[in-house]
Amino acid sequence: MTRMFAFAVAGVVAFASTAMAHGPVRLKLEMDEVLNATPDEVWAVIGKFDDMSWHPAIAKTEISGDGSVDQPEKSERVLHLKGDGDPTITEVLAKWQPEKRCYGYRIEKVELSVLPVTNYAATLCVQDEGGKAKVVWKGGFYRGDPNGKPAPEHSDEAATKGVTAIYQAGFDALAEKFGKAP
């Protein structure tokens, strides 16, 4: 029995060492908000990949690909953020499903000082919840520094905090425009 226990402990230690050697865990965030509007009304505002003027952090959206939603991989947007130094985020449309009021995108380029994430991909969808619009924003990403022990500004916590702030600012703006569902 002692021998079996020793093998079990050795197996757990080996597994834990291997798991830790693989680096950081992919972080996930999902937030939603039910608005006092129809799904089509909300989709008309947020369902355009080439226009993020509804989000308060965005000064302007520039399409630098061919803007095609029929071939999503060819549609790229550069989000010019409000703030000093004209910070930008470059995103590529990954999935376009207007019949479901949903699109997916990924960040191709962002300065870590703007948003401390790597390998970020997300979906933005509007669902029907009893005639009201339920906006669902889901993202998956890694922290800004996926190697070793990151500085605090590139940690899992900083990445999650940054993405949460972006989603919340968007939801706050939508709730101001449409109102929250009762």
C-alpha atoms as an extended CHARMM CRD file, in Angstrom:
* protein
*
       182  EXT
         1         1  MET       CA              0.0000000000        0.0000000000        0.0000000000  PROA      1               0.0000000000
         2         2  THR       CA              2.8800000000        2.3740000000        0.7440000000  PROA      2               0.0000000000
         3         3  ARG       CA              4.2990000000        1.6800000000       -2.6920000000  PROA      3               0.0000000000
         4         4  MET       CA              0.9580000000        2.5390000000       -4.3610000000  PROA      4               0.0000000000
         5         5  PHE       CA              0.7660000000        5.7490000000       -2.3340000000  PROA      5               0.0000000000
         6         6  ALA       CA              4.3010000000        6.6670000000       -3.3920000000  PROA      6               0.0000000000
         7         7  PHE       CA              3.4200000000        6.0870000000       -7.0580000000  PROA      7               0.0000000000
         8         8  ALA       CA              0.2390000000        8.1590000000       -6.6670000000  PROA      8               0.0000000000
         9         9  VAL       CA              2.1670000000       11.0410000000       -5.0910000000  PROA      9               0.0000000000
        10        10  ALA       CA              4.8420000000       10.8320000000       -7.7900000000  PROA      10              0.0000000000
        11        11  GLY       CA              2.1310000000       10.9020000000      -10.4580000000  PROA      11              0.0000000000
        12        12  VAL       CA              0.4410000000       13.9450000000       -8.9530000000  PROA      12              0.0000000000
        13        13  VAL       CA              3.7770000000       15.7740000000       -8.6610000000  PROA      13              0.0000000000
        14        14  ALA       CA              4.6880000000       14.9030000000      -12.2620000000  PROA      14              0.0000000000
        15        15  PHE       CA              1.2680000000       16.0230000000      -13.4920000000  PROA      15              0.0000000000
        16        16  ALA       CA              1.4290000000       19.2950000000      -11.5590000000  PROA      16              0.0000000000
        17        17  SER       CA              4.9350000000       20.0120000000      -12.8420000000  PROA      17              0.0000000000
        18        18  THR       CA              3.8800000000       19.3150000000      -16.4020000000  PROA      18              0.0000000000
        19        19  ALA       CA              0.7540000000       21.4460000000      -16.0660000000  PROA      19              0.0000000000
        20        20  MET       CA              2.7550000000       24.3630000000      -14.6770000000  PROA      20              0.0000000000
        21        21  ALA       CA              5.3260000000       24.0570000000      -17.4500000000  PROA      21              0.0000000000
        22        22  HSD       CA              2.6880000000       24.7520000000      -20.0970000000  PROA      22              0.0000000000
        23        23  GLY       CA              2.3330000000       28.4070000000      -19.1940000000  PROA      23              0.0000000000
        24        24  PRO       CA             -0.6870000000       30.5380000000      -18.4220000000  PROA      24              0.0000000000
        25        25  VAL       CA             -4.3040000000       29.4920000000      -18.6510000000  PROA      25              0.0000000000
        26        26  ARG       CA             -6.5610000000       31.0620000000      -21.2710000000  PROA      26              0.0000000000
        27        27  LEU       CA             -8.7760000000       33.5720000000      -19.5150000000  PROA      27              0.0000000000
        28        28  LYS       CA            -12.4520000000       33.8660000000      -20.3810000000  PROA      28              0.0000000000
        29        29  LEU       CA            -14.9590000000       36.5910000000      -19.7260000000  PROA      29              0.0000000000
        30        30  GLU       CA            -18.6540000000       36.6930000000      -20.5360000000  PROA      30              0.0000000000
        31        31  MET       CA            -20.9200000000       39.6080000000      -19.7170000000  PROA      31              0.0000000000
        32        32  ASP       CA            -24.4800000000       40.3460000000      -20.7660000000  PROA      32              0.0000000000
        33        33  GLU       CA            -27.0960000000       43.0490000000      -20.4310000000  PROA      33              0.0000000000
        34        34  VAL       CA            -30.8250000000       42.9890000000      -21.2090000000  PROA      34              0.0000000000
        35        35  LEU       CA            -31.9200000000       46.2660000000      -22.7590000000  PROA      35              0.0000000000
        36        36  ASN       CA            -35.3100000000       47.9210000000      -23.1050000000  PROA      36              0.0000000000
        37        37  ALA       CA            -35.3110000000       47.6020000000      -26.9010000000  PROA      37              0.0000000000
        38        38  THR       CA            -35.9410000000       44.9400000000      -29.4880000000  PROA      38              0.0000000000
        39        39  PRO       CA            -33.0460000000       42.7680000000      -30.6550000000  PROA      39              0.0000000000
        40        40  ASP       CA            -33.2750000000       44.3130000000      -34.1320000000  PROA      40              0.0000000000
        41        41  GLU       CA            -33.0780000000       47.8600000000      -32.7380000000  PROA      41              0.0000000000
        42        42  VAL       CA            -29.9160000000       47.0390000000      -30.7890000000  PROA      42              0.0000000000
        43        43  TRP       CA            -28.3800000000       45.0470000000      -33.6550000000  PROA      43              0.0000000000
        44        44  ALA       CA            -28.8910000000       48.0590000000      -35.9370000000  PROA      44              0.0000000000
        45        45  VAL       CA            -26.5790000000       50.0040000000      -33.6000000000  PROA      45              0.0000000000
        46        46  ILE       CA            -23.9060000000       47.4300000000      -32.6770000000  PROA      46              0.0000000000
        47        47  GLY       CA            -24.0730000000       45.0020000000      -35.5880000000  PROA      47              0.0000000000
        48        48  LYS       CA            -21.8380000000       46.9240000000      -37.9690000000  PROA      48              0.0000000000
        49        49  PHE       CA            -18.2300000000       45.7790000000      -37.8560000000  PROA      49              0.0000000000
        50        50  ASP       CA            -17.1530000000       49.0080000000      -39.5450000000  PROA      50              0.0000000000
        51        51  ASP       CA            -18.7980000000       51.2840000000      -36.9550000000  PROA      51              0.0000000000
        52        52  MET       CA            -18.1140000000       51.1730000000      -33.2240000000  PROA      52              0.0000000000
        53        53  SER       CA            -19.2230000000       54.7510000000      -32.6010000000  PROA      53              0.0000000000
        54        54  TRP       CA            -21.6860000000       53.3990000000      -30.0190000000  PROA      54              0.0000000000
        55        55  HSD       CA            -18.7760000000       52.5830000000      -27.6660000000  PROA      55              0.0000000000
        56        56  PRO       CA            -17.6060000000       55.5840000000      -25.6080000000  PROA      56              0.0000000000
        57        57  ALA       CA            -13.8820000000       54.6700000000      -25.8300000000  PROA      57              0.0000000000
        58        58  ILE       CA            -13.8530000000       54.7670000000      -29.6410000000  PROA      58              0.0000000000
        59        59  ALA       CA            -13.0760000000       58.0400000000      -31.4190000000  PROA      59              0.0000000000
        60        60  LYS       CA            -13.4120000000       56.5160000000      -34.8960000000  PROA      60              0.0000000000
        61        61  THR       CA            -13.4140000000       53.1960000000      -36.7280000000  PROA      61              0.0000000000
        62        62  GLU       CA            -11.3360000000       52.7980000000      -39.8600000000  PROA      62              0.0000000000
        63        63  ILE       CA            -11.7360000000       49.8230000000      -42.2000000000  PROA      63              0.0000000000
        64        64  SER       CA             -8.3750000000       48.8580000000      -43.6370000000  PROA      64              0.0000000000
        65        65  GLY       CA             -9.2940000000       45.5300000000      -45.2290000000  PROA      65              0.0000000000
        66        66  ASP       CA            -11.8150000000       45.2860000000      -48.0110000000  PROA      66              0.0000000000
        67        67  GLY       CA            -14.6890000000       45.5680000000      -45.5310000000  PROA      67              0.0000000000
        68        68  SER       CA            -16.2490000000       42.3520000000      -46.7910000000  PROA      68              0.0000000000
        69        69  VAL       CA            -18.5240000000       40.5290000000      -44.3790000000  PROA      69              0.0000000000
        70        70  ASP       CA            -18.9510000000       37.7610000000      -46.9770000000  PROA      70              0.0000000000
        71        71  GLN       CA            -15.2550000000       36.9470000000      -46.5820000000  PROA      71              0.0000000000
        72        72  PRO       CA            -14.6400000000       37.8560000000      -42.9230000000  PROA      72              0.0000000000
        73        73  GLU       CA            -10.8990000000       37.2370000000      -42.9900000000  PROA      73              0.0000000000
        74        74  LYS       CA            -10.5610000000       40.1580000000      -45.4110000000  PROA      74              0.0000000000
        75        75  SER       CA            -12.2960000000       42.6680000000      -43.1480000000  PROA      75              0.0000000000
        76        76  GLU       CA            -10.0290000000       44.4880000000      -40.7180000000  PROA      76              0.0000000000
        77        77  ARG       CA            -10.8410000000       47.4850000000      -38.5610000000  PROA      77              0.0000000000
        78        78  VAL       CA             -8.6080000000       49.8940000000      -36.7310000000  PROA      78              0.0000000000
        79        79  LEU       CA            -10.2340000000       51.3430000000      -33.6620000000  PROA      79              0.0000000000
        80        80  HSD       CA             -8.8660000000       54.7750000000      -32.8320000000  PROA      80              0.0000000000
        81        81  LEU       CA             -9.3300000000       55.2470000000      -29.1190000000  PROA      81              0.0000000000
        82        82  LYS       CA             -9.9920000000       58.4810000000      -27.3120000000  PROA      82              0.0000000000
        83        83  GLY       CA             -6.9690000000       59.6600000000      -25.3910000000  PROA      83              0.0000000000
        84        84  ASP       CA             -3.4540000000       60.9310000000      -25.7560000000  PROA      84              0.0000000000
        85        85  GLY       CA             -1.2230000000       59.6100000000      -28.5130000000  PROA      85              0.0000000000
        86        86  ASP       CA             -3.9800000000       58.2070000000      -30.7820000000  PROA      86              0.0000000000
        87        87  PRO       CA             -3.8840000000       54.6500000000      -29.3680000000  PROA      87              0.0000000000
        88        88  THR       CA             -5.3170000000       52.0040000000      -31.6850000000  PROA      88              0.0000000000
        89        89  ILE       CA             -6.5160000000       48.4300000000      -31.6630000000  PROA      89              0.0000000000
        90        90  THR       CA             -6.4960000000       46.4630000000      -34.9090000000  PROA      90              0.0000000000
        91        91  GLU       CA             -9.1390000000       43.7460000000      -35.1740000000  PROA      91              0.0000000000
        92        92  VAL       CA            -10.1020000000       41.2030000000      -37.8240000000  PROA      92              0.0000000000
        93        93  LEU       CA            -13.6300000000       39.9330000000      -38.4050000000  PROA      93              0.0000000000
        94        94  ALA       CA            -13.5710000000       36.1820000000      -37.8080000000  PROA      94              0.0000000000
        95        95  LYS       CA            -17.2500000000       35.2380000000      -38.0290000000  PROA      95              0.0000000000
        96        96  TRP       CA            -20.2340000000       37.0550000000      -39.5060000000  PROA      96              0.0000000000
        97        97  GLN       CA            -23.7610000000       35.7680000000      -38.7320000000  PROA      97              0.0000000000
        98        98  PRO       CA            -26.2820000000       38.5980000000      -39.2120000000  PROA      98              0.0000000000
        99        99  GLU       CA            -29.1870000000       36.1400000000      -39.2250000000  PROA      99              0.0000000000
       100       100  LYS       CA            -28.2040000000       35.3090000000      -35.6240000000  PROA      100             0.0000000000
       101       101  ARG       CA            -27.2950000000       38.9470000000      -34.8640000000  PROA      101             0.0000000000
       102       102  CYS       CA            -23.7550000000       37.9050000000      -34.0210000000  PROA      102             0.0000000000
       103       103  TYR       CA            -20.1830000000       38.4290000000      -35.1130000000  PROA      103             0.0000000000
       104       104  GLY       CA            -16.8080000000       37.2290000000      -33.9330000000  PROA      104             0.0000000000
       105       105  TYR       CA            -13.5040000000       39.0590000000      -34.1190000000  PROA      105             0.0000000000
       106       106  ARG       CA             -9.9270000000       38.8400000000      -32.9180000000  PROA      106             0.0000000000
       107       107  ILE       CA             -7.3340000000       41.4200000000      -32.0080000000  PROA      107             0.0000000000
       108       108  GLU       CA             -4.4120000000       41.4210000000      -34.4110000000  PROA      108             0.0000000000
       109       109  LYS       CA             -2.4730000000       44.3150000000      -32.8950000000  PROA      109             0.0000000000
       110       110  VAL       CA             -2.6510000000       46.2590000000      -29.6320000000  PROA      110             0.0000000000
       111       111  GLU       CA             -0.0830000000       47.9240000000      -27.4230000000  PROA      111             0.0000000000
       112       112  LEU       CA              0.0000000000       46.2310000000      -24.0310000000  PROA      112             0.0000000000
       113       113  SER       CA             -0.2050000000       49.6410000000      -22.3840000000  PROA      113             0.0000000000
       114       114  VAL       CA             -3.6200000000       50.0570000000      -24.0420000000  PROA      114             0.0000000000
       115       115  LEU       CA             -4.9630000000       46.5680000000      -23.2830000000  PROA      115             0.0000000000
       116       116  PRO       CA             -2.6760000000       43.9840000000      -21.6200000000  PROA      116             0.0000000000
       117       117  VAL       CA             -3.8400000000       40.9110000000      -23.5690000000  PROA      117             0.0000000000
       118       118  THR       CA             -2.5240000000       38.5030000000      -26.1700000000  PROA      118             0.0000000000
       119       119  ASN       CA             -4.4180000000       36.0880000000      -28.4200000000  PROA      119             0.0000000000
       120       120  TYR       CA             -7.7270000000       37.8310000000      -27.7930000000  PROA      120             0.0000000000
       121       121  ALA       CA            -10.8500000000       36.6150000000      -29.6120000000  PROA      121             0.0000000000
       122       122  ALA       CA            -14.4620000000       37.5310000000      -28.8840000000  PROA      122             0.0000000000
       123       123  THR       CA            -18.0610000000       37.4180000000      -30.0290000000  PROA      123             0.0000000000
       124       124  LEU       CA            -20.6770000000       40.1460000000      -29.7530000000  PROA      124             0.0000000000
       125       125  CYS       CA            -24.2420000000       38.9040000000      -30.1050000000  PROA      125             0.0000000000
       126       126  VAL       CA            -27.7830000000       40.1630000000      -29.5920000000  PROA      126             0.0000000000
       127       127  GLN       CA            -30.3040000000       37.5590000000      -28.4690000000  PROA      127             0.0000000000
       128       128  ASP       CA            -34.0710000000       37.7570000000      -28.0910000000  PROA      128             0.0000000000
       129       129  GLU       CA            -35.1610000000       37.5180000000      -24.4880000000  PROA      129             0.0000000000
       130       130  GLY       CA            -38.9270000000       37.8490000000      -24.4240000000  PROA      130             0.0000000000
       131       131  GLY       CA            -38.9060000000       40.5890000000      -27.0540000000  PROA      131             0.0000000000
       132       132  LYS       CA            -36.0560000000       42.4720000000      -25.3460000000  PROA      132             0.0000000000
       133       133  ALA       CA            -32.4700000000       42.5550000000      -26.5530000000  PROA      133             0.0000000000
       134       134  LYS       CA            -29.9610000000       40.5830000000      -24.5470000000  PROA      134             0.0000000000
       135       135  VAL       CA            -26.4500000000       41.6260000000      -25.5670000000  PROA      135             0.0000000000
       136       136  VAL       CA            -23.8410000000       38.9530000000      -24.8760000000  PROA      136             0.0000000000
       137       137  TRP       CA            -20.1350000000       39.7820000000      -25.1460000000  PROA      137             0.0000000000
       138       138  LYS       CA            -17.7380000000       36.8540000000      -24.7110000000  PROA      138             0.0000000000
       139       139  GLY       CA            -13.9750000000       36.9360000000      -24.9030000000  PROA      139             0.0000000000
       140       140  GLY       CA            -11.0640000000       34.5560000000      -24.5160000000  PROA      140             0.0000000000
       141       141  PHE       CA             -7.5040000000       35.8250000000      -24.1000000000  PROA      141             0.0000000000
       142       142  TYR       CA             -4.1500000000       35.4360000000      -22.4260000000  PROA      142             0.0000000000
       143       143  ARG       CA             -2.4890000000       37.9750000000      -20.1900000000  PROA      143             0.0000000000
       144       144  GLY       CA             -0.1850000000       40.5620000000      -21.7160000000  PROA      144             0.0000000000
       145       145  ASP       CA              2.9650000000       38.6440000000      -20.8070000000  PROA      145             0.0000000000
       146       146  PRO       CA              2.3620000000       34.9080000000      -21.2440000000  PROA      146             0.0000000000
       147       147  ASN       CA              5.9190000000       34.0230000000      -20.1790000000  PROA      147             0.0000000000
       148       148  GLY       CA              7.1760000000       33.3550000000      -16.6960000000  PROA      148             0.0000000000
       149       149  LYS       CA              6.1030000000       35.6790000000      -13.9180000000  PROA      149             0.0000000000
       150       150  PRO       CA              4.6030000000       38.8170000000      -15.5020000000  PROA      150             0.0000000000
       151       151  ALA       CA              4.8300000000       42.3360000000      -14.1730000000  PROA      151             0.0000000000
       152       152  PRO       CA              1.5980000000       43.3900000000      -12.4260000000  PROA      152             0.0000000000
       153       153  GLU       CA              0.4880000000       45.4930000000      -15.4110000000  PROA      153             0.0000000000
       154       154  HSD       CA              0.6630000000       42.3930000000      -17.6790000000  PROA      154             0.0000000000
       155       155  SER       CA             -0.8500000000       39.8570000000      -15.2500000000  PROA      155             0.0000000000
       156       156  ASP       CA             -4.0240000000       37.7780000000      -15.4820000000  PROA      156             0.0000000000
       157       157  GLU       CA             -5.7130000000       40.2710000000      -13.1600000000  PROA      157             0.0000000000
       158       158  ALA       CA             -4.7040000000       43.2670000000      -15.2980000000  PROA      158             0.0000000000
       159       159  ALA       CA             -5.9050000000       41.5310000000      -18.4820000000  PROA      159             0.0000000000
       160       160  THR       CA             -9.2610000000       40.6090000000      -16.9530000000  PROA      160             0.0000000000
       161       161  LYS       CA             -9.6780000000       44.0720000000      -15.4740000000  PROA      161             0.0000000000
       162       162  GLY       CA             -8.9500000000       45.7270000000      -18.8560000000  PROA      162             0.0000000000
       163       163  VAL       CA            -11.3830000000       43.5600000000      -20.8180000000  PROA      163             0.0000000000
       164       164  THR       CA            -14.0570000000       43.9360000000      -18.1270000000  PROA      164             0.0000000000
       165       165  ALA       CA            -13.7130000000       47.7280000000      -18.3010000000  PROA      165             0.0000000000
       166       166  ILE       CA            -14.1710000000       47.7040000000      -22.0860000000  PROA      166             0.0000000000
       167       167  TYR       CA            -17.2580000000       45.4970000000      -21.9440000000  PROA      167             0.0000000000
       168       168  GLN       CA            -18.7760000000       47.4550000000      -19.0470000000  PROA      168             0.0000000000
       169       169  ALA       CA            -18.2490000000       50.8080000000      -20.7750000000  PROA      169             0.0000000000
       170       170  GLY       CA            -20.0350000000       49.4210000000      -23.8410000000  PROA      170             0.0000000000
       171       171  PHE       CA            -22.9240000000       48.0780000000      -21.7840000000  PROA      171             0.0000000000
       172       172  ASP       CA            -23.2280000000       51.3480000000      -19.8690000000  PROA      172             0.0000000000
       173       173  ALA       CA            -23.4540000000       53.2840000000      -23.1570000000  PROA      173             0.0000000000
       174       174  LEU       CA            -26.0810000000       50.8920000000      -24.5270000000  PROA      174             0.0000000000
       175       175  ALA       CA            -28.1020000000       51.0950000000      -21.2960000000  PROA      175             0.0000000000
       176       176  GLU       CA            -27.9600000000       54.8900000000      -21.5190000000  PROA      176             0.0000000000
       177       177  LYS       CA            -29.1970000000       54.8100000000      -25.1160000000  PROA      177             0.0000000000
       178       178  PHE       CA            -31.9000000000       52.1280000000      -24.7630000000  PROA      178             0.0000000000
       179       179  GLY       CA            -32.4460000000       51.7720000000      -21.0150000000  PROA      179             0.0000000000
       180       180  LYS       CA            -32.1460000000       48.5600000000      -19.0540000000  PROA      180             0.0000000000
       181       181  ALA       CA            -35.0340000000       46.1320000000      -19.3310000000  PROA      181             0.0000000000
       182       182  PRO       CA            -37.3260000000       46.2120000000      -16.2980000000  PROA      182             0.0000000000
